[in-house]
Amino acid sequence: MTDPFVVIGGDAAGLSAASKYRRESPARDVVVFEQGSWVSYAHCGTPYFIKGDVEHLRDLQSLSPRDIEERGIDLRRDHEVTAIDTKSDVITVVNNGESFEYPYEELLIATGARAISAPIEGADLDTVFTLHGLPDATALRSFLTPPAEFDSANLGGGAALTTSVAEQYGAMQPPETIAIVGGGYVGVEMAEAFSAWDCAVHLFQRPERLLPAFGTAVGDAIASTLKKAGVTLHLNEEVERLTETDGQLDDIVYGGGNRLNVDAVLIGIGIRPNVELLTETSIELGTTGAVAVDEYGQTNVENVYAAGDVAELKQIVTGETTWSPLGLPANRAGRAIGATVGGSPTQVGHVAETAMLKAFELGCGRTGVLEHDRAEAAGFDPITKTITAGSRSGYYPGAEETTVTLTADQKSGQLLGGSLVGADRAAVRINTIATALGAGMTVGELEQQDLGYAPPFSPVWDPVLVAAKVLNGKL
């Protein structure tokens, strides 16, 4: 029997690869080593579990361990891979304190990413949190639940639940005042989640706007909505440190010595790829700090692949490498690698860096290249226009304003990127712009697309078409 296809990491990329490979090569073994207890879960759903919109942790799982094993995948949870020997084609694995070596014929590195809290002093205090995974979500939901109402069984985590952590925080009095450090995806979504628990929420953002990657119009609209919902914004303010008294969180110190007394802090300043495992190997990292791969997801080492939040991808507009740690690219790249290793070479594809999120009643999205400096560095001469149009026919109930921003190259008319924000199903409209980017359309070509029209769903001129028409006229 030949050595198996070995996967390090049991989430989106890893299990997509293992599942596809199993269908392509049913006669060969595939083994997945997962460091933790949770597998195949939705990171992006954790704010909604913490808020209470999602009742149980298991609701966030796409596949249970039993589902995975029924697919013929050898899943080994609580197995940490500590070393890779690319010369001998073996990995070193630790389980329950015991170490052993395991051979591979092909290897997929799908170790994901982790939240960062450095360089904020005091980030190690008990009621200072990050949010990247179900253990973090468990701690936060438990902490927000009044002790008299708390029961760890109600979290729906089953055997994978870290019961000691849940009960530690479930025994504490819920926080009244929470500070969020960082105004990106996590910060904005968690402002809504904490508000649902009647907490006083303070959001600190070092740049002058929230969600910088979404552009000015989106950032301003989200800020206005958060303020109306009672969130106190501290924009253009840098958090310096967190203070403690007898080991308990006390104040958040910011802006040259200002202090705010808080009960808890959530740090959402970003994530980093988990590449430490590769330090002693010849596997190369790219310019972003993630693993460099070719169009099939293969690293510089033969038969070693990388996918998901640990790997780079090509940006569809600029053609340059980028790091896009999101769910769809991870699943897609993993599936492609599973097919390739199984004998059907499949490219992992490009990314437009499309993203969307919800902030109270607003939905927003972004895709492509919006920033002029980034577009200029790629050789474009960018121009941007922003419009506001109705989401439905004006006479039909429920119509709301949708603000759309498009960026294009002045020389060629090529569409470079877009963003939008609004209260009536606005976020999903970003997929039209992303599709146009994937097709390499000009703004004029986007303007000519035959989008659907019916009063309950869209006016005759969809807001995206209005934006394309206005920008094309400017060109």
JOPEDA-V941799 format. One record per backbone hydrogen bond with DSSP energy under -1.0 kcal/mol. NH is the residue of the N-H (numbers start at 1). CO is the residue of the C=O. If there is no record, write none. Layout:
NH,CO  NH,CO
This chain:
5,29  6,106  7,31  8,108  9,33  15,11  16,12  17,13  18,14  19,15  20,16  21,17  22,18  23,19  24,20  25,21  28,25  31,5  32,74  33,7  34,76  40,10  42,60  45,42  46,43  49,45  50,46  51,47  52,48  53,48  54,48  57,155  58,156  60,57  61,58  62,40  68,64  69,65  70,66  72,69  73,68  74,30  75,73  76,32  78,36  79,34  80,94  82,92  83,92  85,90  89,85  90,85  91,102  92,83  93,100  94,80  95,98  98,95  100,93  102,91  104,89  105,4  107,303  108,6  109,305  110,8  114,272  116,270  120,117  123,120  125,122  128,125  129,265  137,133  138,134  139,135  140,136  141,137  142,138  143,139  144,140  149,146  154,151  155,152  156,153  160,157  161,158  163,161  166,162  167,163  168,164  169,165  170,166  171,167  172,169  178,200  179,264  180,202  181,266  182,204  188,184  189,185  190,186  191,187  192,188  193,189  194,190  195,191  196,192  197,194  198,195  199,194  200,176  202,178  203,232  204,180  205,234  211,183  214,211  215,212  219,215  220,216  221,217  222,218  223,219  224,220  225,221  226,222  227,223  228,224  229,225  230,227  231,226  232,201  234,203  236,205  236,207  237,205  240,253  241,253  242,121  243,251  245,248  248,245  250,243  252,260  253,241  254,258  255,238  258,254  260,252  262,250  263,177  264,177  265,127  266,179  267,129  268,181  272,114  274,112  275,273  278,275  279,276  281,278  286,290  289,286  291,310  292,284  294,298  297,294  299,304  304,301  305,107  306,297  307,109  311,308  312,291  313,322  315,320  316,351  319,315  322,313  326,324  330,326  331,327  332,328  333,329  334,330  335,331  336,332  337,333  338,334  339,335  340,336  341,337  342,338  343,340  344,339  348,295  351,314  355,366  357,364  359,362  362,359  363,422  364,357  365,420  366,355  367,418  368,352  369,416  375,371  376,372  377,373  378,374  379,376  380,375  383,408  385,406  387,404  389,402  391,400  393,455  396,393  399,396  402,389  403,421  404,387  405,419  406,385  407,417  408,383  409,414  410,381  413,409  415,441  416,407  417,407  418,367  419,405  420,365  421,403  422,363  429,426  430,427  431,428  432,429  434,430  435,431  436,432  437,433  438,434  439,435  440,437  441,436  443,413  446,442  447,443  449,446  451,449  457,454  458,454  466,462  467,463  468,464  469,465  470,466  471,467  472,468  473,469  474,470  475,471
